[in-house]
């Protein structure tokens, strides 16, 4: 017998909203996560992007809040913390859709935009707040919001939170909430750092997984193109043009690299847009909208900017540069092959990325097929030494150190960090 949303115990108002969206059966993560959340238990969930994890915590959260209505002035009773603006906006959209037939109010706050409209919404009284860490702490410091009445706390994309150096912010936010509350933590991977973080947040959690740990989606066709570093741009333009690809998400390691590749694409007659932390919120929103509508064929992104983007049925993902953290490869290619659809993930690998490729193959326990295209052969004399840490303005720090770096801004939220200062400062703008 197959599971239904009704059999999970959700209210009629939620079932009506789910039906309106056209969903009939819950995804595996929803099946596993919703019942323990409804029972009031803490949950540690592992789920890749595109598995329906947002509904996995949003639906039971809305059910619990609506079953126990509070005072008219509506204190913030649920806090959903996300690492990026895009993910915050996406989660908020889900909350709005699912709560359509409920007497619940919600708001979203993130940096990079004027805070006044956000504050005005909060002052009217809200039940659910979706937020990024920097803006949340900033508004709390100004006395413009309080999370002292939070009953349910959700930490979404916890692994990315650590990668971006938000550990200190998370610890600070935890102290602003009541100790007695329900905690839900979602992460793509269960690394040692994630388990350590979970131990400090969750109380006797129920652990659920939608997919085996550190596996890639079976429906994704993966391939590596060995190529000389200086010939990568020519090769990717050739692949997109000759393959007549209409929707391609391309990953670069740095913001500068994303901008440079985007310009080369446009010069070759391919409509492209870049999305990364230095882009304004308006530019990021416009680029994503163009990509979804088809007016932009190629979206060039850095890992941080792309995390949480809601792009259904994406056919092509290209790693213009391999990530230096193997788990990020899994996150990147997980953008394609979603919801059972087939997808293609290609990686352009130069000699200095050889060790990164080995790390990815070890993590995913597979050998990725290699191809060499005539005219774009790898340089036989190139060094196989990896790119040194710190080269490129967006090279990632070790997560264990990143929480400490850039901490000079910690107690000075009123002072806006310089845009190109360091990785930590840029991330605070999310």
NORMOHU-V332474 format. One record per pair of residues at least 4 apart in sequence whose ideal C-beta (glycine too) atoms are under 6 Angstrom apart, sorted by the first residue. I is the first residue (numbers start at 1). J is the second residue. Records with the same first field share a line. If there is no record, write none. Layout:
I: J + J
This chain:
3: 7 + 26 + 31
5: 10 + 15 + 18 + 26
6: 15
8: 34
9: 38
10: 14 + 15 + 59 + 63
11: 63
13: 101 + 102
14: 59 + 63
16: 101
17: 98 + 100 + 101
18: 23
26: 30 + 31
27: 51 + 52
28: 210
29: 33 + 47 + 51 + 52 + 53 + 56 + 210
30: 34 + 52 + 55 + 56
32: 208
33: 43 + 45 + 56 + 208
34: 60
36: 41 + 43 + 206
37: 43 + 60
38: 60
40: 182
41: 206
42: 183 + 202 + 203 + 205
43: 184 + 205 + 206
44: 185 + 198 + 202 + 205 + 207
45: 186 + 208
46: 187 + 190 + 209
47: 51 + 53 + 210
48: 188 + 211 + 334
49: 334
50: 338
51: 210
53: 186
54: 58 + 91 + 94
55: 59
57: 61 + 154 + 184
58: 94 + 95 + 98
61: 78 + 152
62: 98 + 99
65: 77 + 104 + 127
66: 102
73: 125
74: 125 + 126 + 127
75: 149
76: 129 + 147
77: 127 + 151
78: 128 + 152
79: 129 + 147 + 150 + 153
80: 91 + 130 + 154
81: 131 + 155
82: 87 + 88 + 91 + 156
83: 157 + 160 + 161 + 164
84: 307 + 308 + 430
85: 110 + 430
86: 308 + 309
87: 308
88: 108 + 110 + 130 + 132
90: 308 + 310
91: 130
92: 108 + 130
95: 99 + 106 + 128
99: 104
104: 127
105: 126 + 127
106: 126 + 128
107: 121 + 122 + 126 + 129
108: 130
109: 118 + 131 + 135
110: 132 + 135
111: 134 + 135 + 429
112: 281 + 429
113: 281
115: 119
119: 144
122: 126 + 145
131: 136
132: 430
133: 166 + 169
134: 428
138: 413
139: 144 + 145
140: 145
141: 413
147: 176 + 177
150: 177 + 181
151: 181
152: 182
153: 181 + 183
154: 184
155: 185
156: 186
158: 185 + 187 + 194
159: 187 + 188 + 189 + 194
160: 307
161: 166
162: 167 + 193 + 399
163: 399
164: 427
165: 402 + 403 + 424
166: 170
167: 403
168: 403
183: 201 + 202
185: 198
187: 194
188: 331
189: 327
190: 194 + 213
193: 399
198: 202
211: 215
214: 363
216: 330 + 333 + 364
217: 337
219: 337 + 342
220: 333 + 336 + 337 + 343 + 345
221: 344
222: 345 + 368
223: 346 + 369
224: 347 + 349 + 368 + 370
225: 348 + 371
226: 349 + 370 + 372 + 378
227: 231 + 232 + 235 + 348 + 376 + 378
228: 378 + 379
229: 350
231: 235 + 376
232: 348
233: 264
235: 376
237: 241 + 268
238: 242
239: 243
240: 245 + 248 + 270
245: 316
246: 297
247: 315
248: 298 + 316
249: 299 + 314 + 317 + 335
250: 298 + 300 + 318 + 320
251: 319 + 332
252: 257 + 258 + 261 + 320 + 321
253: 257 + 321 + 392
254: 392 + 393 + 394
255: 276 + 278 + 302 + 394
256: 393
258: 274 + 276 + 300 + 302
259: 274
261: 300
262: 272 + 274 + 300
265: 270 + 272 + 298
266: 272
270: 297 + 298
271: 296 + 297
272: 298
273: 287 + 290 + 296 + 299
274: 300
275: 284 + 287 + 301 + 305
276: 302 + 305
277: 304 + 426
279: 283 + 284
290: 295 + 296
291: 296 + 299
301: 305 + 306
302: 394
303: 328
313: 341
314: 335 + 336
315: 343
316: 344
317: 333 + 335 + 336 + 345
318: 346
319: 347
320: 348
322: 347 + 353 + 356
323: 328 + 329
324: 356
326: 359 + 360 + 363
329: 360
333: 345
336: 343 + 345
337: 343
349: 353 + 357
351: 382 + 384
352: 386 + 387
354: 384
355: 386
361: 367
372: 377
387: 391
390: 395
397: 401 + 402
405: 424
406: 422 + 424 + 425
409: 417
417: 421 + 425 + 428
421: 425
